[in-house]
Amino acid sequence: MILARSFSIQVHNLRQLISFIQVLESEIQFAKTTLPNVIAAEARQSSGDIGRFLQLVNKGLAAGTGERFSVIWEEGLNNLAANGLPAAVLEDLHHVGEVLGMSDTAEQVKHLKVAMHRLGQALETAEQEREKQARLWQYLGFSAGLLIILLLF
């Protein structure tokens, strides 16, 4: 059951990432909100693995150590990597972190749109995988439990 749940968590995390990237894109493109303000607002609203990622990035930005944004972003991504996000998604997010705050609005929006497209593809793959694997692991877990009960009696 725990393994089956991990597939659902991955789908949930990808949905939250897509939502965050969409908000980030609209804030950069239309509201011209600064990156630290967007991340701080989203860190307060998000929960789970993505919320922790945003809180780490927000904490790094608030520390005011003079660290480049891409380095702080990468530290947050390391936390996401530990929580089982696919390597392809992490690579896409790594590229986004290198561009954010370092180029003009149009360039940032372009990279965010590419990231959203790739995250959407990863979400579709994760949903298909969840459907197959979650059902399999639930049946195996139920069957193993039933077998143990039968062996005890």
DSSP file (Angstrom, degrees, kcal/mol; ACC not computed):
  #  RESIDUE AA STRUCTURE BP1 BP2  ACC     N-H-->O    O-->H-N    N-H-->O    O-->H-N    TCO  KAPPA ALPHA  PHI   PSI    X-CA   Y-CA   Z-CA
    1    1 A M     >        0   0    0      0, 0.0     4,-2.1     0, 0.0     5,-0.1   0.000 360.0 360.0 360.0 -35.4    0.0    0.0    0.0
    2    2 A I  H  >  +     0   0    0      2,-0.2     4,-1.6     1,-0.2   136,-0.1   0.916 360.0  47.9 -66.3 -42.7    2.9    2.3    0.8
    3    3 A L  H  > S+     0   0    0      1,-0.2     4,-1.0     2,-0.2    -1,-0.2   0.896 110.7  51.9 -64.6 -39.1    4.4    1.7   -2.7
    4    4 A A  H  > S+     0   0    0      1,-0.2     4,-1.0     2,-0.2     3,-0.5   0.896 108.1  52.0 -63.3 -38.9    1.1    2.3   -4.3
    5    5 A R  H  X S+     0   0    0     -4,-2.1     4,-2.3     1,-0.2    -1,-0.2   0.832  98.6  64.9 -67.2 -31.8    0.7    5.6   -2.5
    6    6 A S  H  X S+     0   0    0     -4,-1.6     4,-1.9     1,-0.2    -1,-0.2   0.849  99.3  53.3 -61.8 -32.9    4.2    6.8   -3.7
    7    7 A F  H  X S+     0   0    0     -4,-1.0     4,-1.7    -3,-0.5    -1,-0.2   0.886 109.1  48.5 -68.7 -37.2    2.9    6.8   -7.2
    8    8 A S  H  X S+     0   0    0     -4,-1.0     4,-2.3     2,-0.2    -2,-0.2   0.876 109.1  53.3 -68.0 -37.2    0.0    9.0   -6.2
    9    9 A I  H  X S+     0   0    0     -4,-2.3     4,-2.8     2,-0.2    -2,-0.2   0.897 106.4  52.9 -64.4 -40.0    2.3   11.4   -4.3
   10   10 A Q  H  X S+     0   0    0     -4,-1.9     4,-2.2     2,-0.2    -1,-0.2   0.915 109.8  47.7 -62.6 -42.5    4.4   11.7   -7.5
   11   11 A V  H  X S+     0   0    0     -4,-1.7     4,-2.2     2,-0.2    -1,-0.2   0.917 112.2  50.2 -63.0 -43.3    1.4   12.7   -9.5
   12   12 A H  H  X S+     0   0    0     -4,-2.3     4,-2.3     1,-0.2    -2,-0.2   0.920 110.0  50.2 -61.0 -44.6    0.3   15.2   -6.8
   13   13 A N  H  X S+     0   0    0     -4,-2.8     4,-2.4     1,-0.2    -1,-0.2   0.899 109.7  50.5 -62.2 -41.4    3.8   16.7   -6.7
   14   14 A L  H  X S+     0   0    0     -4,-2.2     4,-2.4     2,-0.2    -1,-0.2   0.895 109.6  50.8 -65.2 -39.0    3.9   17.1  -10.5
   15   15 A R  H  X S+     0   0    0     -4,-2.2     4,-2.3     1,-0.2    -2,-0.2   0.914 110.9  48.7 -63.7 -41.7    0.5   18.8  -10.4
   16   16 A Q  H  X S+     0   0    0     -4,-2.3     4,-2.5     2,-0.2    -2,-0.2   0.891 110.4  51.2 -65.7 -38.3    1.7   21.2   -7.8
   17   17 A L  H  X S+     0   0    0     -4,-2.4     4,-2.7     2,-0.2     5,-0.2   0.923 109.6  49.7 -63.8 -43.5    4.8   22.0   -9.8
   18   18 A I  H  X S+     0   0    0     -4,-2.4     4,-2.3     1,-0.2    -2,-0.2   0.922 111.6  49.3 -60.7 -43.8    2.8   22.8  -12.9
   19   19 A S  H  X S+     0   0    0     -4,-2.3     4,-2.3     2,-0.2    -2,-0.2   0.916 111.6  48.9 -61.6 -43.6    0.6   25.1  -10.8
   20   20 A F  H  X S+     0   0    0     -4,-2.5     4,-2.9     1,-0.2    -2,-0.2   0.920 111.0  49.4 -62.8 -44.3    3.6   26.8   -9.3
   21   21 A I  H  X S+     0   0    0     -4,-2.7     4,-2.6     2,-0.2    -1,-0.2   0.887 110.4  51.6 -64.0 -38.2    5.2   27.3  -12.8
   22   22 A Q  H  X S+     0   0    0     -4,-2.3     4,-2.3     2,-0.2    -1,-0.2   0.924 112.2  45.2 -63.6 -44.2    1.9   28.7  -14.1
   23   23 A V  H  X S+     0   0    0     -4,-2.3     4,-2.7     2,-0.2     5,-0.2   0.927 113.0  51.3 -63.7 -44.5    1.7   31.2  -11.3
   24   24 A L  H  X S+     0   0    0     -4,-2.9     4,-2.3     1,-0.2     5,-0.2   0.913 110.1  49.8 -59.3 -43.9    5.3   32.1  -11.7
   25   25 A E  H  X S+     0   0    0     -4,-2.6     4,-2.9     1,-0.2     5,-0.3   0.940 113.1  44.6 -61.6 -48.1    4.9   32.7  -15.4
   26   26 A S  H  X>S+     0   0    0     -4,-2.3     4,-2.6     1,-0.2     5,-1.3   0.885 113.5  50.5 -68.0 -36.6    1.8   35.0  -14.9
   27   27 A E  I  <>S+     0   0    0     -4,-2.7     6,-1.8     3,-0.2     5,-1.1   0.901 115.8  42.2 -66.2 -39.8    3.5   36.9  -12.1
   28   28 A I  I  <5S+     0   0    0     -4,-2.3    -2,-0.2    -5,-0.2    -1,-0.2   0.918 122.2  39.2 -71.2 -43.4    6.6   37.5  -14.1
   29   29 A Q  I  <5S+     0   0    0     -4,-2.9    -2,-0.2    -5,-0.2    -3,-0.2   0.915 132.8  14.2 -76.6 -44.0    4.8   38.3  -17.4
   30   30 A F  I  <5S+     0   0    0     -4,-2.6    -3,-0.2    -5,-0.3    -2,-0.1   0.876 131.5  35.4-104.5 -45.5    1.9   40.3  -16.2
   31   31 A A  I   <S-     0   0    0     -5,-1.3    -3,-0.2     2,-0.1    -4,-0.2   0.674  85.2-141.9 -87.0 -16.7    2.3   41.5  -12.6
   32   32 A K      < +     0   0    0     -5,-1.1    -4,-0.2    -6,-0.3     2,-0.2   0.833  37.5 171.4  56.8  34.0    6.0   42.0  -12.8
   33   33 A T        -     0   0    0     -6,-1.8    -1,-0.2     1,-0.1    -2,-0.1  -0.499  37.1-106.1 -73.6 142.0    6.3   40.7   -9.3
   34   34 A T     >  -     0   0    0     -2,-0.2     4,-2.2    -3,-0.1     3,-0.2  -0.341  25.5-116.3 -69.5 152.2    9.8   40.1   -8.1
   35   35 A L  H  > S+     0   0    0      1,-0.2     4,-2.6     2,-0.2     5,-0.3   0.899 112.8  51.8 -57.6 -47.4   11.0   36.5   -7.8
   36   36 A P  H  > S+     0   0    0      0, 0.0     4,-2.3     0, 0.0    -1,-0.2   0.883 110.6  49.9 -59.9 -36.3   11.5   36.5   -4.0
   37   37 A N  H  > S+     0   0    0     -3,-0.2     4,-2.2     2,-0.2    -2,-0.2   0.904 111.5  47.5 -68.6 -40.7    7.9   37.9   -3.5
   38   38 A V  H  X S+     0   0    0     -4,-2.2     4,-2.5     2,-0.2     5,-0.2   0.940 114.6  46.2 -64.1 -46.7    6.4   35.2   -5.8
   39   39 A I  H  X S+     0   0    0     -4,-2.6     4,-2.4     1,-0.2    -2,-0.2   0.896 111.6  51.5 -65.9 -39.9    8.3   32.4   -4.1
   40   40 A A  H  X S+     0   0    0     -4,-2.3     4,-1.5    -5,-0.3    -1,-0.2   0.919 112.2  46.5 -62.5 -43.1    7.5   33.7   -0.6
   41   41 A A  H  X S+     0   0    0     -4,-2.2     4,-1.1     1,-0.2    -2,-0.2   0.917 115.3  45.4 -65.5 -43.4    3.8   33.9   -1.4
   42   42 A E  H  X S+     0   0    0     -4,-2.5     4,-2.1     1,-0.2    -1,-0.2   0.834 107.4  58.5 -70.3 -32.3    3.7   30.4   -3.0
   43   43 A A  H  < S+     0   0    0     -4,-2.4    -1,-0.2     1,-0.2    -2,-0.2   0.865 106.3  49.4 -64.7 -35.4    5.8   28.9   -0.1
   44   44 A R  H  < S+     0   0    0     -4,-1.5    -1,-0.2     1,-0.2    -2,-0.2   0.826 116.9  41.3 -71.0 -31.0    3.0   30.0    2.3
   45   45 A Q  H  < S+     0   0    0     -4,-1.1    -2,-0.2    -5,-0.1    -1,-0.2   0.715 101.4  80.2 -91.7 -22.1    0.3   28.5    0.1
   46   46 A S     <  -     0   0    0     -4,-2.1     2,-0.3     5,-0.1     9,-0.0  -0.491  56.0-171.3 -90.3 156.4    1.9   25.2   -0.9
   47   47 A S    >>  +     0   0    0     -2,-0.2     4,-1.5     4,-0.1     3,-0.5  -0.795  44.5  26.6-133.4 177.2    2.2   22.1    1.2
   48   48 A G  H 3> S-     0   0    0     -2,-0.3     4,-2.2     1,-0.2     5,-0.2  -0.276 118.2 -22.7  69.8-152.8    3.9   18.7    1.0
   49   49 A D  H 3> S+     0   0    0      1,-0.2     4,-2.2     2,-0.2    -1,-0.2   0.873 141.4  49.1 -62.3 -40.3    7.2   18.2   -0.9
   50   50 A I  H <> S+     0   0    0     -3,-0.5     4,-2.6     2,-0.2    -1,-0.2   0.883 109.5  52.7 -69.9 -37.8    6.6   21.2   -3.2
   51   51 A G  H  X S+     0   0    0     -4,-1.5     4,-2.3     2,-0.2    -2,-0.2   0.911 110.2  47.8 -61.7 -42.6    5.8   23.4   -0.2
   52   52 A R  H  X S+     0   0    0     -4,-2.2     4,-2.4     2,-0.2    -2,-0.2   0.899 110.6  52.6 -65.2 -40.1    9.1   22.3    1.5
   53   53 A F  H  X S+     0   0    0     -4,-2.2     4,-2.2     1,-0.2    -2,-0.2   0.945 112.4  44.3 -57.8 -49.7   11.0   23.0   -1.7
   54   54 A L  H  X S+     0   0    0     -4,-2.6     4,-2.8     1,-0.2   -11,-0.2   0.858 111.4  53.6 -66.7 -35.3    9.6   26.5   -1.9
   55   55 A Q  H  X S+     0   0    0     -4,-2.3     4,-2.7     2,-0.2    -1,-0.2   0.893 108.7  49.8 -65.9 -39.0   10.2   27.1    1.8
   56   56 A L  H  X S+     0   0    0     -4,-2.4     4,-2.3     2,-0.2    -2,-0.2   0.929 113.6  45.2 -63.3 -45.1   13.9   26.1    1.3
   57   57 A V  H  X S+     0   0    0     -4,-2.2     4,-2.2     2,-0.2    -2,-0.2   0.923 114.2  49.4 -64.4 -43.4   14.2   28.4   -1.7
   58   58 A N  H  X S+     0   0    0     -4,-2.8     4,-2.7     1,-0.2    -2,-0.2   0.910 110.8  49.8 -61.9 -43.0   12.4   31.2    0.2
   59   59 A K  H  X S+     0   0    0     -4,-2.7     4,-1.6     1,-0.2    -1,-0.2   0.902 110.5  50.6 -63.2 -41.0   14.6   30.7    3.3
   60   60 A G  H  X>S+     0   0    0     -4,-2.3     4,-0.5     1,-0.2     5,-0.5   0.879 113.2  45.4 -63.9 -38.5   17.8   30.9    1.1
   61   61 A L  H ><5S+     0   0    0     -4,-2.2     3,-0.8     1,-0.2    -2,-0.2   0.892 112.5  50.6 -70.9 -39.6   16.6   34.1   -0.5
   62   62 A A  H 3<5S+     0   0    0     -4,-2.7    -2,-0.2     1,-0.2    -1,-0.2   0.756  95.7  71.4 -70.9 -23.9   15.6   35.7    2.8
   63   63 A A  H 3<5S-     0   0    0     -4,-1.6    -1,-0.2    -5,-0.2    -2,-0.2   0.816  89.1-149.4 -63.8 -29.1   19.0   34.8    4.3
   64   64 A G  T <<5 +     0   0    0     -3,-0.8    -3,-0.1    -4,-0.5    -2,-0.1   0.866  44.0 146.5  65.3  37.9   20.6   37.5    2.1
   65   65 A T      < -     0   0    0     -5,-0.5    -1,-0.1     2,-0.1     3,-0.1   0.560  67.5-113.0 -82.7  -7.6   23.9   35.8    1.8
   66   66 A G        +     0   0    0      1,-0.3     2,-0.1    -5,-0.2     3,-0.1   0.544  63.6 154.7  86.3   6.9   24.5   37.0   -1.7
   67   67 A E        -     0   0    0     -7,-0.2    -1,-0.3     1,-0.1    -3,-0.1  -0.420  51.6-103.2 -66.8 141.0   24.2   33.5   -3.1
   68   68 A R    >>  -     0   0    0      1,-0.1     4,-1.7    -2,-0.1     3,-0.7  -0.347  26.2-120.5 -64.2 148.6   23.1   33.4   -6.7
   69   69 A F  H 3> S+     0   0    0      1,-0.2     4,-3.0     2,-0.2     5,-0.2   0.879 111.7  58.9 -58.8 -39.7   19.5   32.3   -7.2
   70   70 A S  H 3> S+     0   0    0      1,-0.2     4,-2.0     2,-0.2    -1,-0.2   0.836 105.1  50.1 -62.4 -31.9   20.5   29.3   -9.3
   71   71 A V  H <> S+     0   0    0     -3,-0.7     4,-1.8     2,-0.2    -1,-0.2   0.917 112.8  45.4 -71.1 -43.6   22.5   27.9   -6.3
   72   72 A I  H  X S+     0   0    0     -4,-1.7     4,-1.7     2,-0.2    -2,-0.2   0.910 113.2  51.0 -64.4 -42.3   19.6   28.4   -3.9
   73   73 A W  H  X S+     0   0    0     -4,-3.0     4,-2.2     1,-0.2    -2,-0.2   0.902 107.7  53.3 -60.1 -43.2   17.2   26.9   -6.4
   74   74 A E  H  X S+     0   0    0     -4,-2.0     4,-2.0     1,-0.2    -1,-0.2   0.870 104.4  54.9 -63.7 -38.2   19.6   23.9   -6.8
   75   75 A E  H  X S+     0   0    0     -4,-1.8     4,-1.1     1,-0.2    -1,-0.2   0.899 109.5  47.8 -61.6 -40.3   19.6   23.3   -3.0
   76   76 A G  H  X S+     0   0    0     -4,-1.7     4,-1.6     1,-0.2     3,-0.3   0.888 108.6  54.2 -65.8 -39.4   15.8   23.1   -3.1
   77   77 A L  H  X S+     0   0    0     -4,-2.2     4,-2.6     1,-0.2    -2,-0.2   0.846 100.6  60.2 -64.4 -33.3   15.9   20.7   -6.1
   78   78 A N  H  X S+     0   0    0     -4,-2.0     4,-1.5     1,-0.2    -1,-0.2   0.874 103.9  51.1 -61.8 -35.2   18.2   18.4   -4.1
   79   79 A N  H  X S+     0   0    0     -4,-1.1     4,-0.6    -3,-0.3    -1,-0.2   0.904 110.1  48.7 -66.1 -41.4   15.4   18.1   -1.6
   80   80 A L  H ><>S+     0   0    0     -4,-1.6     5,-1.4     1,-0.2     3,-0.9   0.876 106.9  56.1 -65.7 -36.7   12.9   17.3   -4.3
   81   81 A A  H ><5S+     0   0    0     -4,-2.6     3,-1.4     1,-0.3    -1,-0.2   0.877 103.0  55.0 -62.3 -37.0   15.3   14.7   -5.7
   82   82 A A  H 3<5S+     0   0    0     -4,-1.5    -1,-0.3     1,-0.3    -2,-0.2   0.705 102.8  58.7 -68.6 -18.7   15.4   13.0   -2.3
   83   83 A N  T <<5S-     0   0    0     -3,-0.9    -1,-0.3    -4,-0.6    -2,-0.2   0.213 123.0 -99.0 -99.2  15.1   11.6   12.7   -2.5
   84   84 A G  T < 5 +     0   0    0     -3,-1.4    -3,-0.2     1,-0.2    -2,-0.1   0.685  61.7 159.6  86.7  19.7   11.5   10.7   -5.7
   85   85 A L      < -     0   0    0     -5,-1.4    -1,-0.2     1,-0.1     5,-0.1  -0.557  51.8 -96.2 -72.4 141.5   10.9   13.2   -8.5
   86   86 A P     >  -     0   0    0      0, 0.0     4,-2.1     0, 0.0     3,-0.3  -0.198  25.8-122.4 -59.7 148.5   12.0   11.9  -11.9
   87   87 A A  H  > S+     0   0    0      1,-0.2     4,-2.3     2,-0.2     5,-0.2   0.850 110.7  56.7 -60.7 -37.1   15.4   12.9  -13.1
   88   88 A A  H  > S+     0   0    0      2,-0.2     4,-2.0     1,-0.2    -1,-0.2   0.893 107.8  47.9 -63.9 -39.4   14.0   14.4  -16.3
   89   89 A V  H  > S+     0   0    0     -3,-0.3     4,-2.5     2,-0.2    -2,-0.2   0.914 111.3  50.4 -66.6 -43.2   11.8   16.7  -14.3
   90   90 A L  H  X S+     0   0    0     -4,-2.1     4,-2.1     1,-0.2    -2,-0.2   0.879 109.0  52.2 -62.8 -37.5   14.7   17.7  -12.1
   91   91 A E  H  X S+     0   0    0     -4,-2.3     4,-1.9     2,-0.2    -1,-0.2   0.915 109.9  48.5 -65.2 -42.6   16.8   18.5  -15.1
   92   92 A D  H  X S+     0   0    0     -4,-2.0     4,-1.8     1,-0.2    -2,-0.2   0.911 112.6  48.2 -62.5 -42.5   14.1   20.7  -16.6
   93   93 A L  H  X S+     0   0    0     -4,-2.5     4,-2.3     1,-0.2    -1,-0.2   0.841 106.4  57.9 -67.7 -32.6   13.7   22.5  -13.3
   94   94 A H  H  X S+     0   0    0     -4,-2.1     4,-1.3     2,-0.2    -1,-0.2   0.925 107.0  47.8 -60.5 -44.8   17.5   22.9  -13.1
   95   95 A H  H  X S+     0   0    0     -4,-1.9     4,-1.1     1,-0.2    -2,-0.2   0.874 109.3  53.6 -65.1 -37.2   17.4   24.8  -16.4
   96   96 A V  H >X S+     0   0    0     -4,-1.8     4,-2.4     1,-0.2     3,-0.7   0.922 105.9  53.7 -62.6 -43.0   14.5   27.0  -15.2
   97   97 A G  H 3< S+     0   0    0     -4,-2.3    -1,-0.2     1,-0.2    -2,-0.2   0.808 104.8  54.5 -62.4 -30.8   16.5   27.9  -12.1
   98   98 A E  H 3< S+     0   0    0     -4,-1.3    -1,-0.2     1,-0.2    -2,-0.2   0.795 114.5  40.2 -72.2 -27.4   19.5   29.0  -14.3
   99   99 A V  H XX S+     0   0    0     -4,-1.1     3,-2.2    -3,-0.7     4,-0.9   0.813  87.9 102.9 -91.9 -33.9   17.2   31.4  -16.3
  100  100 A L  T 3< S-     0   0    0     -4,-2.4   -30,-0.1     1,-0.3   -31,-0.1  -0.278 100.3  -1.4 -59.3 127.5   15.0   32.9  -13.6
  101  101 A G  T 34 S+     0   0    0      2,-0.2    -1,-0.3     1,-0.1    -2,-0.1   0.373 119.1  82.6  78.1  -5.5   16.1   36.4  -12.6
  102  102 A M  T <4 S+     0   0    0     -3,-2.2     2,-0.2     2,-0.1    -2,-0.2   0.521  90.6  36.4-108.3  -8.1   19.0   36.3  -15.1
  103  103 A S  S  < S-     0   0    0     -4,-0.9    -2,-0.2     1,-0.1    -4,-0.0  -0.777  93.1 -73.7-136.1 179.2   17.3   37.2  -18.3
  104  104 A D     >  -     0   0    0     -2,-0.2     4,-2.2     1,-0.1     5,-0.2  -0.186  50.6 -99.2 -73.6 170.7   14.5   39.4  -19.6
  105  105 A T  H  > S+     0   0    0      1,-0.2     4,-2.6     2,-0.2     5,-0.2   0.891 120.3  52.3 -58.0 -45.3   10.8   38.7  -19.1
  106  106 A A  H  > S+     0   0    0      1,-0.2     4,-2.2     2,-0.2    -1,-0.2   0.899 110.5  47.9 -61.7 -41.9   10.3   37.2  -22.6
  107  107 A E  H  > S+     0   0    0      2,-0.2     4,-2.1     1,-0.2    -1,-0.2   0.902 112.4  48.7 -67.1 -40.7   13.1   34.8  -22.2
  108  108 A Q  H  X S+     0   0    0     -4,-2.2     4,-2.3     2,-0.2    -2,-0.2   0.920 111.6  49.3 -64.7 -43.4   12.0   33.7  -18.7
  109  109 A V  H  X S+     0   0    0     -4,-2.6     4,-2.5     2,-0.2    -2,-0.2   0.898 108.8  53.7 -63.3 -40.7    8.4   33.2  -19.9
  110  110 A K  H  X S+     0   0    0     -4,-2.2     4,-2.0    -5,-0.2    -1,-0.2   0.934 111.0  45.3 -59.5 -46.5    9.7   31.1  -22.8
  111  111 A H  H  X S+     0   0    0     -4,-2.1     4,-2.3     1,-0.2    -1,-0.2   0.872 111.7  52.4 -66.2 -36.6   11.6   28.8  -20.5
  112  112 A L  H  X S+     0   0    0     -4,-2.3     4,-2.5     2,-0.2    -1,-0.2   0.884 108.1  51.3 -67.1 -37.8    8.7   28.5  -18.1
  113  113 A K  H  X S+     0   0    0     -4,-2.5     4,-2.3     2,-0.2    -2,-0.2   0.912 110.6  48.5 -64.9 -42.1    6.4   27.5  -21.0
  114  114 A V  H  X S+     0   0    0     -4,-2.0     4,-2.4     2,-0.2    -2,-0.2   0.924 111.9  49.7 -61.8 -43.8    8.8   24.8  -22.1
  115  115 A A  H  X S+     0   0    0     -4,-2.3     4,-2.7     1,-0.2    -2,-0.2   0.903 110.0  50.7 -62.7 -41.3    9.1   23.6  -18.5
  116  116 A M  H  X S+     0   0    0     -4,-2.5     4,-2.3     2,-0.2    -1,-0.2   0.908 109.9  50.4 -63.1 -41.1    5.3   23.5  -18.2
  117  117 A H  H  X S+     0   0    0     -4,-2.3     4,-1.9     2,-0.2    -2,-0.2   0.938 113.6  44.5 -61.7 -46.8    5.0   21.5  -21.4
  118  118 A R  H  X S+     0   0    0     -4,-2.4     4,-2.4     1,-0.2    -2,-0.2   0.876 112.2  51.9 -67.4 -37.4    7.6   19.0  -20.2
  119  119 A L  H  X S+     0   0    0     -4,-2.7     4,-2.4     2,-0.2    -1,-0.2   0.877 107.4  54.0 -65.0 -36.2    6.0   18.8  -16.8
  120  120 A G  H  X S+     0   0    0     -4,-2.3     4,-2.2     2,-0.2    -2,-0.2   0.906 109.3  47.4 -62.7 -41.5    2.7   18.1  -18.5
  121  121 A Q  H  X S+     0   0    0     -4,-1.9     4,-2.2     2,-0.2    -2,-0.2   0.916 112.0  49.7 -64.6 -42.7    4.2   15.2  -20.4
  122  122 A A  H  X S+     0   0    0     -4,-2.4     4,-2.6     1,-0.2    -2,-0.2   0.867 109.1  53.4 -64.3 -35.6    5.8   13.9  -17.1
  123  123 A L  H  X S+     0   0    0     -4,-2.4     4,-2.6     2,-0.2    -1,-0.2   0.920 107.8  49.5 -64.9 -44.3    2.4   14.2  -15.4
  124  124 A E  H  X S+     0   0    0     -4,-2.2     4,-2.2     2,-0.2    -2,-0.2   0.928 113.3  46.8 -59.8 -45.0    0.7   12.1  -18.1
  125  125 A T  H  X S+     0   0    0     -4,-2.2     4,-2.5     1,-0.2    -2,-0.2   0.918 112.6  49.6 -62.6 -44.0    3.4    9.4  -17.8
  126  126 A A  H  X S+     0   0    0     -4,-2.6     4,-2.6     1,-0.2    -2,-0.2   0.873 109.7  51.5 -65.1 -37.3    3.2    9.5  -14.0
  127  127 A E  H  X S+     0   0    0     -4,-2.6     4,-2.3     2,-0.2    -1,-0.2   0.913 111.5  46.9 -66.5 -41.4   -0.6    9.1  -14.2
  128  128 A Q  H  X S+     0   0    0     -4,-2.2     4,-2.0     2,-0.2    -2,-0.2   0.920 114.0  48.0 -63.7 -43.1   -0.3    6.1  -16.5
  129  129 A E  H  X S+     0   0    0     -4,-2.5     4,-3.1     1,-0.2     5,-0.4   0.890 110.0  52.8 -64.4 -40.0    2.3    4.6  -14.3
  130  130 A R  H  X>S+     0   0    0     -4,-2.6     4,-2.2     1,-0.2     5,-0.6   0.921 107.1  52.2 -61.8 -43.8    0.2    5.2  -11.2
  131  131 A E  H  X5S+     0   0    0     -4,-2.3     4,-0.9     2,-0.2    -1,-0.2   0.926 118.3  36.2 -58.7 -45.5   -2.8    3.5  -12.8
  132  132 A K  H  X5S+     0   0    0     -4,-2.0     4,-1.7    -5,-0.1    -2,-0.2   0.968 125.0  36.9 -72.3 -53.8   -0.7    0.4  -13.6
  133  133 A Q  H  X5S+     0   0    0     -4,-3.1     4,-3.0     2,-0.2     5,-0.3   0.881 112.6  54.6 -73.6 -40.2    1.6    0.2  -10.6
  134  134 A A  H  X5S+     0   0    0     -4,-2.2     4,-2.3    -5,-0.4     5,-0.2   0.932 111.0  46.3 -61.7 -45.0   -0.7    1.3   -7.9
  135  135 A R  H  X<S+     0   0    0     -4,-0.9     4,-2.4    -5,-0.6    -1,-0.2   0.922 113.4  49.9 -62.5 -43.4   -3.3   -1.3   -8.7
  136  136 A L  H  X S+     0   0    0     -4,-1.7     4,-2.5     1,-0.2    -2,-0.2   0.942 113.0  45.0 -60.1 -49.7   -0.6   -4.0   -8.9
  137  137 A W  H  X S+     0   0    0     -4,-3.0     4,-2.4     1,-0.2    -1,-0.2   0.836 111.8  53.0 -68.4 -32.2    0.9   -3.1   -5.6
  138  138 A Q  H  X S+     0   0    0     -4,-2.3     4,-2.5    -5,-0.3    -1,-0.2   0.932 111.7  45.2 -66.6 -44.5   -2.5   -2.9   -3.9
  139  139 A Y  H  X S+     0   0    0     -4,-2.4     4,-2.8     2,-0.2    -2,-0.2   0.910 114.0  49.3 -64.5 -41.5   -3.4   -6.3   -5.1
  140  140 A L  H  X S+     0   0    0     -4,-2.5     4,-2.6    -5,-0.2    -2,-0.2   0.913 112.3  48.0 -64.5 -41.3   -0.1   -7.8   -4.1
  141  141 A G  H  X S+     0   0    0     -4,-2.4     4,-2.1     2,-0.2    -2,-0.2   0.915 113.9  46.3 -64.6 -43.3   -0.3   -6.2   -0.7
  142  142 A F  H  X S+     0   0    0     -4,-2.5     4,-2.4     2,-0.2    -2,-0.2   0.921 114.0  48.6 -64.3 -43.8   -3.8   -7.5   -0.2
  143  143 A S  H  X S+     0   0    0     -4,-2.8     4,-2.5     2,-0.2    -2,-0.2   0.898 110.9  49.9 -64.6 -41.0   -2.9  -10.9   -1.4
  144  144 A A  H  X S+     0   0    0     -4,-2.6     4,-2.3     2,-0.2    -1,-0.2   0.905 111.7  49.0 -65.3 -40.2    0.2  -11.1    0.8
  145  145 A G  H  X S+     0   0    0     -4,-2.1     4,-2.1     2,-0.2    -2,-0.2   0.910 111.8  48.7 -63.7 -42.6   -1.9  -10.1    3.8
  146  146 A L  H  X S+     0   0    0     -4,-2.4     4,-2.4     2,-0.2    -2,-0.2   0.899 110.3  51.7 -63.8 -41.1   -4.5  -12.7    3.0
  147  147 A L  H  X S+     0   0    0     -4,-2.5     4,-2.3     2,-0.2    -2,-0.2   0.903 109.1  50.3 -61.9 -42.9   -1.8  -15.4    2.6
  148  148 A I  H  X S+     0   0    0     -4,-2.3     4,-1.8     2,-0.2    -1,-0.2   0.909 110.5  49.6 -63.2 -41.8   -0.3  -14.5    6.0
  149  149 A I  H  X S+     0   0    0     -4,-2.1     4,-1.3     1,-0.2    -2,-0.2   0.918 111.4  49.0 -63.3 -42.4   -3.7  -14.8    7.6
  150  150 A L  H  < S+     0   0    0     -4,-2.4    -2,-0.2     1,-0.2    -1,-0.2   0.885 110.7  50.4 -65.2 -37.9   -4.3  -18.1    6.0
  151  151 A L  H  < S+     0   0    0     -4,-2.3    -1,-0.2     1,-0.2    -2,-0.2   0.827 107.4  54.2 -69.9 -30.7   -1.0  -19.4    7.1
  152  152 A L  H  <        0   0    0     -4,-1.8    -1,-0.2     1,-0.2    -2,-0.2   0.792 360.0 360.0 -73.0 -27.7   -1.6  -18.3   10.7
  153  153 A F     <        0   0    0     -4,-1.3    -1,-0.2    -5,-0.2    -2,-0.2   0.402 360.0 360.0-104.0 360.0   -4.9  -20.2   10.8
